[in-house]
Amino acid sequence: MNEAPYLASRIEPPTMKYAVGVVRNVDLIAREIEVSVAGKDIRFDVPPDCPVILRGERIKLRLIQKGDRVVLAYRILHALNEVYRLEVQPETP
């Protein structure tokens, strides 16, 4: 008896998580971003198809700078924090 379909149906999809923090580093080659969240530096993987948003417009990852405040929606996949959506918060005067 093949139990693969039964086992696959018991595996839950990754849960979406959210984080708000300040960018500490952007690695464009590895497509990683390090963000300080609640005083702890966390590294996130940013896939090429991940939307990076500023003021409602999609932008390139390379435009994100150290010190930018960001909101991330991410999942933990294969021990990586994989970003699903990254939004840069505009500076307030």
Biopython code that builds the backbone (N, CA, C, O; Angstrom):
import numpy as np
from Bio.PDB.StructureBuilder import StructureBuilder

atoms = [
    (1, "MET", "N", (0.835, -1.182, 0.000)),
    (1, "MET", "CA", (0.000, 0.000, 0.000)),
    (1, "MET", "C", (0.881, 1.248, 0.000)),
    (1, "MET", "O", (1.840, 1.339, 0.767)),
    (2, "ASN", "N", (0.555, 2.197, -0.856)),
    (2, "ASN", "CA", (1.331, 3.427, -0.966)),
    (2, "ASN", "C", (0.761, 4.467, -0.004)),
    (2, "ASN", "O", (-0.394, 4.870, -0.136)),
    (3, "GLU", "N", (1.572, 4.902, 0.966)),
    (3, "GLU", "CA", (1.114, 5.858, 1.965)),
    (3, "GLU", "C", (1.480, 7.295, 1.614)),
    (3, "GLU", "O", (1.163, 8.207, 2.377)),
    (4, "ALA", "N", (2.139, 7.522, 0.476)),
    (4, "ALA", "CA", (2.590, 8.868, 0.128)),
    (4, "ALA", "C", (1.447, 9.883, 0.075)),
    (4, "ALA", "O", (1.590, 10.965, 0.644)),
    (5, "PRO", "N", (0.315, 9.586, -0.584)),
    (5, "PRO", "CA", (-0.764, 10.587, -0.605)),
    (5, "PRO", "C", (-1.277, 10.902, 0.801)),
    (5, "PRO", "O", (-1.602, 12.050, 1.103)),
    (6, "TYR", "N", (-1.348, 9.896, 1.646)),
    (6, "TYR", "CA", (-1.814, 10.118, 3.013)),
    (6, "TYR", "C", (-0.844, 11.021, 3.771)),
    (6, "TYR", "O", (-1.269, 11.948, 4.460)),
    (7, "LEU", "N", (0.455, 10.756, 3.647)),
    (7, "LEU", "CA", (1.448, 11.561, 4.343)),
    (7, "LEU", "C", (1.473, 12.986, 3.804)),
    (7, "LEU", "O", (1.598, 13.942, 4.570)),
    (8, "ALA", "N", (1.352, 13.127, 2.484)),
    (8, "ALA", "CA", (1.378, 14.463, 1.891)),
    (8, "ALA", "C", (0.197, 15.294, 2.373)),
    (8, "ALA", "O", (0.328, 16.505, 2.555)),
    (9, "SER", "N", (-0.938, 14.669, 2.578)),
    (9, "SER", "CA", (-2.105, 15.422, 3.022)),
    (9, "SER", "C", (-1.972, 15.861, 4.481)),
    (9, "SER", "O", (-2.689, 16.762, 4.916)),
    (10, "ARG", "N", (-1.081, 15.250, 5.233)),
    (10, "ARG", "CA", (-0.892, 15.607, 6.643)),
    (10, "ARG", "C", (0.140, 16.714, 6.832)),
    (10, "ARG", "O", (0.245, 17.281, 7.920)),
    (11, "ILE", "N", (0.899, 17.027, 5.790)),
    (11, "ILE", "CA", (1.910, 18.079, 5.886)),
    (11, "ILE", "C", (1.217, 19.419, 5.707)),
    (11, "ILE", "O", (0.558, 19.659, 4.695)),
    (12, "GLU", "N", (1.369, 20.283, 6.688)),
    (12, "GLU", "CA", (0.719, 21.584, 6.625)),
    (12, "GLU", "C", (1.579, 22.565, 5.835)),
    (12, "GLU", "O", (2.806, 22.522, 5.917)),
    (13, "PRO", "N", (0.937, 23.448, 5.072)),
    (13, "PRO", "CA", (1.712, 24.459, 4.346)),
    (13, "PRO", "C", (2.356, 25.423, 5.336)),
    (13, "PRO", "O", (1.864, 25.592, 6.451)),
    (14, "PRO", "N", (3.452, 26.051, 4.930)),
    (14, "PRO", "CA", (4.109, 27.002, 5.828)),
    (14, "PRO", "C", (3.159, 28.140, 6.193)),
    (14, "PRO", "O", (2.403, 28.622, 5.348)),
    (15, "THR", "N", (3.201, 28.558, 7.429)),
    (15, "THR", "CA", (2.354, 29.634, 7.902)),
    (15, "THR", "C", (2.996, 30.977, 7.569)),
    (15, "THR", "O", (4.198, 31.167, 7.757)),
    (16, "MET", "N", (2.185, 31.899, 7.078)),
    (16, "MET", "CA", (2.678, 33.232, 6.773)),
    (16, "MET", "C", (2.931, 33.975, 8.079)),
    (16, "MET", "O", (2.111, 33.949, 8.997)),
    (17, "LYS", "N", (4.077, 34.634, 8.140)),
    (17, "LYS", "CA", (4.447, 35.430, 9.304)),
    (17, "LYS", "C", (4.699, 36.859, 8.837)),
    (17, "LYS", "O", (4.889, 37.113, 7.648)),
    (18, "TYR", "N", (4.697, 37.780, 9.785)),
    (18, "TYR", "CA", (4.893, 39.186, 9.458)),
    (18, "TYR", "C", (5.934, 39.776, 10.397)),
    (18, "TYR", "O", (6.036, 39.389, 11.561)),
    (19, "ALA", "N", (6.710, 40.728, 9.864)),
    (19, "ALA", "CA", (7.727, 41.395, 10.670)),
    (19, "ALA", "C", (7.846, 42.846, 10.218)),
    (19, "ALA", "O", (7.667, 43.167, 9.044)),
    (20, "VAL", "N", (8.151, 43.705, 11.173)),
    (20, "VAL", "CA", (8.409, 45.119, 10.901)),
    (20, "VAL", "C", (9.772, 45.418, 11.499)),
    (20, "VAL", "O", (10.042, 45.074, 12.650)),
    (21, "GLY", "N", (10.630, 46.061, 10.716)),
    (21, "GLY", "CA", (11.955, 46.346, 11.239)),
    (21, "GLY", "C", (12.725, 47.337, 10.386)),
    (21, "GLY", "O", (12.180, 47.957, 9.473)),
    (22, "VAL", "N", (14.006, 47.473, 10.705)),
    (22, "VAL", "CA", (14.900, 48.408, 10.024)),
    (22, "VAL", "C", (15.984, 47.613, 9.314)),
    (22, "VAL", "O", (16.588, 46.715, 9.901)),
    (23, "VAL", "N", (16.232, 47.943, 8.047)),
    (23, "VAL", "CA", (17.235, 47.250, 7.236)),
    (23, "VAL", "C", (18.622, 47.511, 7.791)),
    (23, "VAL", "O", (18.998, 48.658, 8.031)),
    (24, "ARG", "N", (19.384, 46.439, 7.996)),
    (24, "ARG", "CA", (20.772, 46.532, 8.449)),
    (24, "ARG", "C", (21.746, 46.291, 7.302)),
    (24, "ARG", "O", (22.830, 46.874, 7.270)),
    (25, "ASN", "N", (21.356, 45.421, 6.350)),
    (25, "ASN", "CA", (22.239, 45.084, 5.234)),
    (25, "ASN", "C", (21.420, 44.501, 4.093)),
    (25, "ASN", "O", (20.415, 43.828, 4.322)),
    (26, "VAL", "N", (21.858, 44.763, 2.850)),
    (26, "VAL", "CA", (21.242, 44.175, 1.666)),
    (26, "VAL", "C", (22.345, 43.520, 0.849)),
    (26, "VAL", "O", (23.305, 44.181, 0.453)),
    (27, "ASP", "N", (22.213, 42.219, 0.595)),
    (27, "ASP", "CA", (23.164, 41.473, -0.230)),
    (27, "ASP", "C", (22.474, 41.172, -1.558)),
    (27, "ASP", "O", (21.665, 40.249, -1.656)),
    (28, "LEU", "N", (22.806, 41.964, -2.579)),
    (28, "LEU", "CA", (22.132, 41.825, -3.872)),
    (28, "LEU", "C", (22.503, 40.541, -4.594)),
    (28, "LEU", "O", (21.675, 39.982, -5.312)),
    (29, "ILE", "N", (23.730, 40.060, -4.421)),
    (29, "ILE", "CA", (24.172, 38.838, -5.094)),
    (29, "ILE", "C", (23.405, 37.627, -4.547)),
    (29, "ILE", "O", (22.898, 36.809, -5.315)),
    (30, "ALA", "N", (23.326, 37.520, -3.229)),
    (30, "ALA", "CA", (22.630, 36.389, -2.601)),
    (30, "ALA", "C", (21.125, 36.635, -2.483)),
    (30, "ALA", "O", (20.375, 35.733, -2.109)),
    (31, "ARG", "N", (20.682, 37.866, -2.805)),
    (31, "ARG", "CA", (19.274, 38.273, -2.662)),
    (31, "ARG", "C", (18.796, 38.049, -1.230)),
    (31, "ARG", "O", (17.752, 37.444, -0.982)),
    (32, "GLU", "N", (19.599, 38.558, -0.298)),
    (32, "GLU", "CA", (19.264, 38.473, 1.123)),
    (32, "GLU", "C", (19.201, 39.871, 1.704)),
    (32, "GLU", "O", (19.882, 40.789, 1.248)),
    (33, "ILE", "N", (18.372, 40.009, 2.715)),
    (33, "ILE", "CA", (18.241, 41.266, 3.420)),
    (33, "ILE", "C", (18.297, 40.965, 4.917)),
    (33, "ILE", "O", (17.638, 40.044, 5.399)),
    (34, "GLU", "N", (19.080, 41.741, 5.636)),
    (34, "GLU", "CA", (19.168, 41.586, 7.089)),
    (34, "GLU", "C", (18.387, 42.725, 7.723)),
    (34, "GLU", "O", (18.631, 43.896, 7.433)),
    (35, "VAL", "N", (17.445, 42.371, 8.590)),
    (35, "VAL", "CA", (16.541, 43.352, 9.186)),
    (35, "VAL", "C", (16.577, 43.209, 10.704)),
    (35, "VAL", "O", (16.539, 42.100, 11.238)),
    (36, "SER", "N", (16.650, 44.347, 11.388)),
    (36, "SER", "CA", (16.567, 44.358, 12.847)),
    (36, "SER", "C", (15.089, 44.390, 13.220)),
    (36, "SER", "O", (14.386, 45.366, 12.954)),
    (37, "VAL", "N", (14.630, 43.296, 13.844)),
    (37, "VAL", "CA", (13.232, 43.157, 14.258)),
    (37, "VAL", "C", (13.212, 43.011, 15.768)),
    (37, "VAL", "O", (13.748, 42.043, 16.310)),
    (38, "ALA", "N", (12.602, 43.957, 16.444)),
    (38, "ALA", "CA", (12.514, 43.939, 17.913)),
    (38, "ALA", "C", (13.886, 43.735, 18.554)),
    (38, "ALA", "O", (14.028, 42.988, 19.522)),
    (39, "GLY", "N", (14.897, 44.415, 17.996)),
    (39, "GLY", "CA", (16.239, 44.356, 18.556)),
    (39, "GLY", "C", (17.066, 43.148, 18.153)),
    (39, "GLY", "O", (18.203, 43.006, 18.602)),
    (40, "LYS", "N", (16.521, 42.277, 17.319)),
    (40, "LYS", "CA", (17.236, 41.077, 16.884)),
    (40, "LYS", "C", (17.428, 41.132, 15.365)),
    (40, "LYS", "O", (16.468, 41.353, 14.627)),
    (41, "ASP", "N", (18.673, 40.929, 14.894)),
    (41, "ASP", "CA", (18.949, 40.926, 13.458)),
    (41, "ASP", "C", (18.565, 39.577, 12.854)),
    (41, "ASP", "O", (19.026, 38.524, 13.294)),
    (42, "ILE", "N", (17.708, 39.639, 11.832)),
    (42, "ILE", "CA", (17.208, 38.433, 11.172)),
    (42, "ILE", "C", (17.504, 38.531, 9.682)),
    (42, "ILE", "O", (17.303, 39.578, 9.066)),
    (43, "ARG", "N", (17.983, 37.432, 9.110)),
    (43, "ARG", "CA", (18.300, 37.379, 7.684)),
    (43, "ARG", "C", (17.112, 36.775, 6.933)),
    (43, "ARG", "O", (16.553, 35.759, 7.347)),
    (44, "PHE", "N", (16.734, 37.422, 5.813)),
    (44, "PHE", "CA", (15.628, 36.970, 4.986)),
    (44, "PHE", "C", (16.104, 36.743, 3.558)),
    (44, "PHE", "O", (16.915, 37.507, 3.034)),
    (45, "ASP", "N", (15.598, 35.699, 2.941)),
    (45, "ASP", "CA", (15.860, 35.396, 1.532)),
    (45, "ASP", "C", (14.767, 36.069, 0.709)),
    (45, "ASP", "O", (13.584, 35.910, 1.010)),
    (46, "VAL", "N", (15.150, 36.825, -0.336)),
    (46, "VAL", "CA", (14.185, 37.543, -1.172)),
    (46, "VAL", "C", (14.217, 36.925, -2.579)),
    (46, "VAL", "O", (15.114, 37.238, -3.362)),
    (47, "PRO", "N", (13.257, 36.057, -2.909)),
    (47, "PRO", "CA", (13.239, 35.427, -4.235)),
    (47, "PRO", "C", (13.062, 36.465, -5.346)),
    (47, "PRO", "O", (12.511, 37.539, -5.102)),
    (48, "PRO", "N", (13.519, 36.160, -6.554)),
    (48, "PRO", "CA", (13.405, 37.113, -7.671)),
    (48, "PRO", "C", (11.966, 37.544, -7.976)),
    (48, "PRO", "O", (11.746, 38.660, -8.447)),
    (49, "ASP", "N", (10.993, 36.681, -7.716)),
    (49, "ASP", "CA", (9.602, 37.033, -8.020)),
    (49, "ASP", "C", (8.889, 37.723, -6.849)),
    (49, "ASP", "O", (7.691, 37.995, -6.933)),
    (50, "CYS", "N", (9.604, 38.005, -5.773)),
    (50, "CYS", "CA", (9.012, 38.660, -4.602)),
    (50, "CYS", "C", (8.759, 40.132, -4.905)),
    (50, "CYS", "O", (9.674, 40.838, -5.326)),
    (51, "PRO", "N", (7.518, 40.610, -4.696)),
    (51, "PRO", "CA", (7.271, 42.031, -4.909)),
    (51, "PRO", "C", (7.925, 42.879, -3.813)),
    (51, "PRO", "O", (7.762, 42.623, -2.620)),
    (52, "VAL", "N", (8.667, 43.894, -4.259)),
    (52, "VAL", "CA", (9.271, 44.873, -3.359)),
    (52, "VAL", "C", (8.546, 46.180, -3.663)),
    (52, "VAL", "O", (8.611, 46.685, -4.783)),
    (53, "ILE", "N", (7.855, 46.725, -2.662)),
    (53, "ILE", "CA", (6.930, 47.837, -2.882)),
    (53, "ILE", "C", (7.358, 49.084, -2.106)),
    (53, "ILE", "O", (7.756, 49.000, -0.944)),
    (54, "LEU", "N", (7.271, 50.236, -2.766)),
    (54, "LEU", "CA", (7.483, 51.543, -2.137)),
    (54, "LEU", "C", (6.413, 52.485, -2.665)),
    (54, "LEU", "O", (6.300, 52.683, -3.874)),
    (55, "ARG", "N", (5.627, 53.066, -1.765)),
    (55, "ARG", "CA", (4.539, 53.988, -2.131)),
    (55, "ARG", "C", (3.601, 53.387, -3.176)),
    (55, "ARG", "O", (3.151, 54.078, -4.090)),
    (56, "GLY", "N", (3.314, 52.105, -3.034)),
    (56, "GLY", "CA", (2.380, 51.439, -3.935)),
    (56, "GLY", "C", (2.953, 51.010, -5.270)),
    (56, "GLY", "O", (2.244, 50.407, -6.076)),
    (57, "GLU", "N", (4.222, 51.306, -5.526)),
    (57, "GLU", "CA", (4.877, 50.958, -6.791)),
    (57, "GLU", "C", (5.897, 49.859, -6.565)),
    (57, "GLU", "O", (6.583, 49.837, -5.543)),
    (58, "ARG", "N", (5.995, 48.955, -7.515)),
    (58, "ARG", "CA", (7.001, 47.901, -7.436)),
    (58, "ARG", "C", (8.364, 48.482, -7.788)),
    (58, "ARG", "O", (8.503, 49.191, -8.785)),
    (59, "ILE", "N", (9.381, 48.178, -6.959)),
    (59, "ILE", "CA", (10.737, 48.679, -7.182)),
    (59, "ILE", "C", (11.727, 47.518, -7.179)),
    (59, "ILE", "O", (11.368, 46.387, -6.851)),
    (60, "LYS", "N", (12.958, 47.801, -7.542)),
    (60, "LYS", "CA", (14.026, 46.805, -7.523)),
    (60, "LYS", "C", (14.602, 46.677, -6.110)),
    (60, "LYS", "O", (14.633, 47.647, -5.353)),
    (61, "LEU", "N", (15.051, 45.487, -5.772)),
    (61, "LEU", "CA", (15.657, 45.236, -4.466)),
    (61, "LEU", "C", (16.851, 46.161, -4.228)),
    (61, "LEU", "O", (17.102, 46.570, -3.094)),
    (62, "ARG", "N", (17.582, 46.490, -5.283)),
    (62, "ARG", "CA", (18.787, 47.310, -5.150)),
    (62, "ARG", "C", (18.500, 48.725, -4.649)),
    (62, "ARG", "O", (19.422, 49.430, -4.238)),
    (63, "LEU", "N", (17.229, 49.153, -4.679)),
    (63, "LEU", "CA", (16.880, 50.488, -4.215)),
    (63, "LEU", "C", (16.692, 50.558, -2.699)),
    (63, "LEU", "O", (16.600, 51.648, -2.135)),
    (64, "ILE", "N", (16.635, 49.407, -2.043)),
    (64, "ILE", "CA", (16.510, 49.384, -0.590)),
    (64, "ILE", "C", (17.860, 49.714, 0.030)),
    (64, "ILE", "O", (18.899, 49.217, -0.404)),
    (65, "GLN", "N", (17.826, 50.565, 1.055)),
    (65, "GLN", "CA", (19.060, 51.019, 1.682)),
    (65, "GLN", "C", (19.060, 50.717, 3.173)),
    (65, "GLN", "O", (18.014, 50.555, 3.801)),
    (66, "LYS", "N", (20.262, 50.647, 3.713)),
    (66, "LYS", "CA", (20.435, 50.481, 5.152)),
    (66, "LYS", "C", (19.700, 51.621, 5.848)),
    (66, "LYS", "O", (19.829, 52.783, 5.463)),
    (67, "GLY", "N", (18.929, 51.277, 6.876)),
    (67, "GLY", "CA", (18.174, 52.273, 7.615)),
    (67, "GLY", "C", (16.714, 52.385, 7.196)),
    (67, "GLY", "O", (15.911, 52.982, 7.912)),
    (68, "ASP", "N", (16.358, 51.814, 6.039)),
    (68, "ASP", "CA", (14.957, 51.835, 5.600)),
    (68, "ASP", "C", (14.103, 51.002, 6.548)),
    (68, "ASP", "O", (14.525, 49.945, 7.015)),
    (69, "ARG", "N", (12.906, 51.488, 6.824)),
    (69, "ARG", "CA", (11.947, 50.737, 7.641)),
    (69, "ARG", "C", (11.121, 49.891, 6.678)),
    (69, "ARG", "O", (10.619, 50.395, 5.674)),
    (70, "VAL", "N", (10.982, 48.599, 6.989)),
    (70, "VAL", "CA", (10.289, 47.682, 6.090)),
    (70, "VAL", "C", (9.260, 46.838, 6.841)),
    (70, "VAL", "O", (9.368, 46.613, 8.046)),
    (71, "VAL", "N", (8.261, 46.381, 6.087)),
    (71, "VAL", "CA", (7.281, 45.422, 6.562)),
    (71, "VAL", "C", (7.416, 44.210, 5.666)),
    (71, "VAL", "O", (7.361, 44.329, 4.442)),
    (72, "LEU", "N", (7.594, 43.032, 6.273)),
    (72, "LEU", "CA", (7.797, 41.809, 5.503)),
    (72, "LEU", "C", (6.702, 40.795, 5.799)),
    (72, "LEU", "O", (6.299, 40.612, 6.948)),
    (73, "ALA", "N", (6.231, 40.140, 4.747)),
    (73, "ALA", "CA", (5.398, 38.950, 4.897)),
    (73, "ALA", "C", (6.310, 37.815, 4.441)),
    (73, "ALA", "O", (6.853, 37.863, 3.337)),
    (74, "TYR", "N", (6.482, 36.791, 5.286)),
    (74, "TYR", "CA", (7.428, 35.733, 4.952)),
    (74, "TYR", "C", (6.957, 34.389, 5.488)),
    (74, "TYR", "O", (6.049, 34.298, 6.313)),
    (75, "ARG", "N", (7.617, 33.346, 4.980)),
    (75, "ARG", "CA", (7.370, 31.980, 5.444)),
    (75, "ARG", "C", (8.716, 31.341, 5.745)),
    (75, "ARG", "O", (9.740, 31.714, 5.173)),
    (76, "ILE", "N", (8.699, 30.384, 6.642)),
    (76, "ILE", "CA", (9.919, 29.630, 6.909)),
    (76, "ILE", "C", (9.848, 28.367, 6.055)),
    (76, "ILE", "O", (9.017, 27.488, 6.284)),
    (77, "LEU", "N", (10.740, 28.299, 5.062)),
    (77, "LEU", "CA", (10.808, 27.162, 4.151)),
    (77, "LEU", "C", (12.223, 26.609, 4.156)),
    (77, "LEU", "O", (13.173, 27.340, 3.876)),
    (78, "HIS", "N", (12.374, 25.342, 4.468)),
    (78, "HIS", "CA", (13.683, 24.685, 4.461)),
    (78, "HIS", "C", (14.691, 25.465, 5.306)),
    (78, "HIS", "O", (15.835, 25.665, 4.898)),
    (79, "ALA", "N", (14.259, 25.895, 6.473)),
    (79, "ALA", "CA", (15.084, 26.617, 7.447)),
    (79, "ALA", "C", (15.510, 28.005, 6.969)),
    (79, "ALA", "O", (16.433, 28.593, 7.534)),
    (80, "LEU", "N", (14.851, 28.535, 5.938)),
    (80, "LEU", "CA", (15.115, 29.890, 5.459)),
    (80, "LEU", "C", (13.880, 30.755, 5.677)),
    (80, "LEU", "O", (12.751, 30.281, 5.558)),
    (81, "ASN", "N", (14.102, 32.016, 5.994)),
    (81, "ASN", "CA", (13.005, 32.979, 6.066)),
    (81, "ASN", "C", (12.800, 33.530, 4.661)),
    (81, "ASN", "O", (13.509, 34.445, 4.244)),
    (82, "GLU", "N", (11.835, 32.979, 3.931)),
    (82, "GLU", "CA", (11.600, 33.375, 2.543)),
    (82, "GLU", "C", (10.522, 34.444, 2.477)),
    (82, "GLU", "O", (9.387, 34.226, 2.900)),
    (83, "VAL", "N", (10.893, 35.610, 1.937)),
    (83, "VAL", "CA", (9.982, 36.742, 1.871)),
    (83, "VAL", "C", (8.977, 36.534, 0.743)),
    (83, "VAL", "O", (9.334, 36.162, -0.375)),
    (84, "TYR", "N", (7.719, 36.782, 1.065)),
    (84, "TYR", "CA", (6.623, 36.698, 0.103)),
    (84, "TYR", "C", (6.290, 38.093, -0.438)),
    (84, "TYR", "O", (5.932, 38.249, -1.606)),
    (85, "ARG", "N", (6.413, 39.095, 0.423)),
    (85, "ARG", "CA", (6.174, 40.496, 0.042)),
    (85, "ARG", "C", (6.996, 41.381, 0.971)),
    (85, "ARG", "O", (7.036, 41.164, 2.182)),
    (86, "LEU", "N", (7.654, 42.383, 0.382)),
    (86, "LEU", "CA", (8.485, 43.301, 1.138)),
    (86, "LEU", "C", (8.018, 44.721, 0.806)),
    (86, "LEU", "O", (8.020, 45.120, -0.358)),
    (87, "GLU", "N", (7.625, 45.465, 1.811)),
    (87, "GLU", "CA", (7.160, 46.827, 1.589)),
    (87, "GLU", "C", (8.028, 47.804, 2.371)),
    (87, "GLU", "O", (8.190, 47.677, 3.585)),
    (88, "VAL", "N", (8.584, 48.779, 1.660)),
    (88, "VAL", "CA", (9.403, 49.819, 2.274)),
    (88, "VAL", "C", (8.466, 50.919, 2.737)),
    (88, "VAL", "O", (7.643, 51.411, 1.965)),
    (89, "GLN", "N", (8.593, 51.304, 4.007)),
    (89, "GLN", "CA", (7.749, 52.360, 4.559)),
    (89, "GLN", "C", (8.380, 53.719, 4.240)),
    (89, "GLN", "O", (9.556, 53.945, 4.526)),
    (90, "PRO", "N", (7.592, 54.617, 3.649)),
    (90, "PRO", "CA", (8.151, 55.949, 3.332)),
    (90, "PRO", "C", (8.477, 56.706, 4.614)),
    (90, "PRO", "O", (7.842, 56.520, 5.653)),
    (91, "GLU", "N", (9.488, 57.564, 4.506)),
    (91, "GLU", "CA", (9.866, 58.383, 5.658)),
    (91, "GLU", "C", (8.765, 59.402, 5.926)),
    (91, "GLU", "O", (8.165, 59.945, 4.998)),
    (92, "THR", "N", (8.513, 59.649, 7.191)),
    (92, "THR", "CA", (7.525, 60.662, 7.547)),
    (92, "THR", "C", (8.251, 61.922, 7.987)),
    (92, "THR", "O", (9.243, 61.849, 8.712)),
    (93, "PRO", "N", (7.761, 63.076, 7.554)),
    (93, "PRO", "CA", (8.454, 64.337, 7.895)),
    (93, "PRO", "C", (8.319, 64.683, 9.349)),
    (93, "PRO", "O", (8.842, 65.706, 9.791)),
]
sb = StructureBuilder()
sb.init_structure("model")
sb.init_model(0)
sb.init_chain("A")
sb.init_seg("    ")
for serial, (resi, resn, name, xyz) in enumerate(atoms, 1):
    if name == "N":
        sb.init_residue(resn, " ", resi, " ")
    sb.init_atom(name, np.array(xyz, "f"), 0.0, 1.0, " ", f" {name:<3s}", serial, name[0])
structure = sb.get_structure()
